């Protein structure tokens, strides 16, 4: 902040005949302002409370006025006291003023009358003029009528925290802002700046432009009348650059969803204005990985610029598919145990590619590629998988020993309502229970078994993919089905195979022979999704 005489070049700002004026200058190198939905809701509550506060203040002022009237109604100049002072040779008017000043004390009034003649009591402060003169003398050196604001880089970011998670929504950036404002009855102002705007694409977890860089000049004139009331406002914008606005379907869908969630939440909170509102705020973490492989997995994050994408692929191809590969090495820290994150079966682990810093405070406008490398216990690490886009991706995992075979690992990436991407790591074999019974599934001769509720889908654990699958209902007295469920002979995409399965009963007649009358039957349908052929089936 600086206050000095400056030469003003703007014709609309400088006064006639004055080349230099006293200017209050705010020079800011970088400023970042964050405004969220909760902040705006708080401001609205403050604005709504102002009328109530004004009523309370008016009632208090009226009570103070009534007290002052009561004090003024008290008569200190009694007729007997006035006569005593008047008999001493003082004027009757001076005697009344002296008694009022001394609140009826006749001795103090006589002392004042002997020293000088008392002036009538006035309601104004006798020291107000001296105080105003001192105040003017004290601040005379700060007498300015021009304000200048210079910001080299300014950011205004709108945060969507309606659902208890801070998600970036929209951002306006000002570059080289030079603002001049003249104070007075005619408030003239001018500003030069470069404006750009971005919105946060939740599907890509990155910023995309909505307003390209645009250099412009803005001027305004605010006129007031004699009563300091607003009379006229005029605003002008001048630019020699083309204004490019980018509007996409993703941006429109984001606007509709945010508008609907904000209006619904505002209506809900408006109904409970007087009730305390408790929210569990949590920082926005854009990614989370869920382990549904049935084994322990470890994953490692890889971040690179788009320009380095091909060089990164080249380095990976050199280090990844070698016969002696035991651990992936994508960077200098990748081989360290601390760089691999352990995720237990059925565990969800949220993570971010930019460390523990707040996502809303970081500079994420650089176009980057975000990938993860996953290693399942018993298999080698798979080729990196991009998590920037939603969808289903698959990788082939080579076994580390002869106990396992080559397995196909599926990465199912979906976008949740809170803008977080859930990355589900599972096997490529899914089991759906379409029966009304809860089914018990057994794998081979091992003791491993699963329970599937009706109308649910579960992925088969990766280590049990090649085992024979048997099933039976849990709530019926029947044994496992006679024949295993066959699925590995389906090779073509969308090929379908059905089979009728039967579970014999444990009921035995009096002759100790199986009656065979009670039997549970169900049908199995095997459908191969549109995945490419296995390596053994190609060519």
Phi, psi and omega in degrees: 000131182221142177232108184203171176280127181231151175276121184260123181269338182286125183293325183285342184265315185286149179278157181293132178080003180236108178279329178241141179221161176284123186234134172266116189247130171249111181251111184239125180284316181207136179218140181228120181247135180241126180233125184244173178297319179294325177296314180295322177295323177295318178297321178296322177295323178294316179296321179291334180277348182297317177300322179295318178294325178294322177295317178298319180294321179294322178294321179292321178295321179295323178293321178295322179295321179295322177294319180294323178296321179296321179294320180292334181287343179290129182260116179266335183272086177288146182302322182294319179292324179295320179294322180296317180289323179294328177292342179276359174105003179271156178291148182297322180294320179292327178294319179296317180295322180292317178295321177295321180291326181263011176055043173088358179282113186288326180292314179294325177295319178295323178295319178294321180294327179288329181281310178201173179272126184281135175278156178301148182288135178244151183281341180279157180285127182289346181257006184295320181294319179295320180295318180294322178295317178297321181295319178294319178293326183290322184254017181293330180286345177262023182281104180224156178227011178227134178240135179236132177237122180235116181236121180285323178211121180229139183229131172241113185247132177260126185251136175262099177243033182291327183251039173066015176226131181281107180242125176299142184239304185212149183216131176247132183240128175251132179235132178056054178281124178233103186243134176233134182224125176261132182267159179135194180292327174251101183270101179262143180210156179211146182213138174240133182196167174246124188247139174211155182220143179225153173237154184270113178280110185287334179288327179261353182055045180203169181273143175226145185287141170242336174225114180286164185304127186221118180264129184211171177230133182235137176227152182213157181219121180243116181253142178236153179272190183294333180269017180060028176262150183295127183249315184205141177227127178229135182229136178228142180233130181231135179204144175258358178266158177279133179273109181254116178247127182254115179239120181243168177296324178297320179294318179294319178296322178295319179297316181296316182292318180292319179298317180293315181294323180290316180294320179295318181290323180293319177296323180291318181286332179293332179286340180237051181297320185276353180265146178292137181253120181248125178233141176262098182280141178218143179292155181279117175245114193286344185228153174208140180245135181240128184264111176239025180275345185083359179232166172289137176235155174231137180229158185221136185266142179230124179236133180209155174286156180297329180294331181264016186294316184288325177292326177294318178297323180295317180294322180294318182294332179285325187260348193268309189259068173242154184291335183262013183286126175244326179220142180285147180225092181263344178207179182292332181263358186290329183281350180284142180298331183290340181279346177264132183256127182273135177231121180283164178301137180063020178261145177248125182238109176283145182206166178220150180278354184244024174077193185280357181294157181294130182296326184286347182256002185261163177267101185249025183276349175285135181283113184236159176252125182250123182224159175230147175247127185243138175233122177266139180302124183102350180230159177285160175299145181268168178296144183305145181243129177284135180247016180284334182238152178281158180143184179248127180234155181223154178220147175268129181250125178276138180288152178275336178217185185279357181288334183240162174252173177299129185242149176259123181252132182254136175247107181259108185253119179232155179259121180276174182293332180270021176069013177267141177266121178264119181255106180263121179258122184209178174277172182271001182251117180251146180238121181246131179260103179263007179272162176281359183254153172282126189255143175254123184247129180241145184247109176059214180267001180282172180270003180288132179211158178229154176242127183242125178282161181299143176059037177233158180237133176227145174277143178287135177305143188298323182285350181250013184299315186273004179278155175288139187251124175238155183211155175200157177288144183281330188263010179239151183273069179229162179266178178297157180299151186292318184250147177288159177281120183264129181220338189282357179270355178277117188245328186271148177299138179064013175287141186236143178216132180239155183207140178265125182248147179227139178246112181290157183273156175271000183291134182235137181281180181295335180274012178059037175236147181290124183290324182074002181283326180263123181207133179261124180242142176212157181255143175246136178235122181252123179233129176268129178285177186280060175261151176296165180294155175294161181298327181288342183260354183275136176064000000 
